[in-house]
Amino acid sequence: MSILMPARRPVIALHGGCGVMSRALLSEDEWADARADIRNALEAGYVILSNGGSAVAAVEACVVVLEDSPHFNAGHGAALNAAAEHELDASIMDGATAIAGAVAAARAVRNPVRLARLLMTRNIPMMLAGPAADDYATEQGLETMPQSYFTTPRRVQALEAMRAHNRLGTFASESEKHGTVGAVALDCNGNLAAATSTGGFTNKAVGRVGDSAIIGAGTYAKNGVCAVSCTGQGEYFIRHVVGHEIAARVQYEGRSVADAVRSVLAEAFNPYGIGGGIIAVDPAGSVTAEFNTEGMFRGWIDAAGDVFVATHKDDD
């Protein structure tokens, strides 16, 4: 006689980048619109989960909404590099199979996370970069856009500000430098998944690739352990292989996901004064959202179906 296991209650969480600093950075309407897009992204993923869909499909759908929003550094609204151009990174990972897909330095695909998901289904190649990524997207029927589509007035202003900082030898705020979007999910079958997407950091070197395209650094998922998506200075996430490091501390040291996230953030970022943020979900559906900056766009729908959306520390 077979025994049917009860379905788990699904959970989804996202971040829209850390370093959300002064409330004067945006108008009240802009803050409200950003929060609305966070909620819309969560709901796009949660409707898939609540209908029995996969965690992979949910995180993809969630990130697509954020890529289409002008309020986040991914897709439409991505940062401009040193040549005043957009280069887009993304990755996605299935915790059930360890299968993943990634794209680096794409310049035309409207939704890089969709291309990462497509590469996941093809398995080889797992990652494509630069013009080859955009060519593959076109061949496979994914929507591509001119560079002007990704540009917003806010990103133009950020590039001008970064160039001014470089001339004057002054320091830029976290919000002027970079941002990322990402999502993690637990589906009704207990499967975990994570996805991350970014335009990199403002005025970055042409061709620079950050952690958002690197499985094990900015994105990681493993069933029975955790799903992780990161935001902040990508080089530090790569050096410390942050996504995998968190999972390793949970799996091999028996730590809680929350403790593993906090300890990695403290060790890899705090001593250097580097801003970073991490969202994660464990197999029981507990969400962790940690950051060492003034704020982080974040939100989740928990196992009870309750929605939480926040931007600053005091929102907690």
ABEGO torsion letter per residue (X at the ends): XBBBBBBBBBBBBBBAEBGBBBAAABBAAAAAAAAAAAAAAAAAAAAAAAAGBBAAAAAAAAAAAAAABAABBBEBGBBBBAAGBBBBBBBBBBAAAGBBBBBBGBAABABAAAAAAAAAAAGOBABBBEAAAAAAAAAAGBBBBBAAAABBAAAAAAAAAAAAAAAAGBBBBAAAABEBBBBBBBBAAGBBBBBBBBAEBBGBBBGBBBAAABBGBABBBBBGABBBBBBEBAAAAAAAGAAAAAAAAAAAAGBBAAAAAAAAAAAAAAAAGBBBBBBBBBAAGBBBBBBABABBBBBBBBAAGBBBBBABAAAX
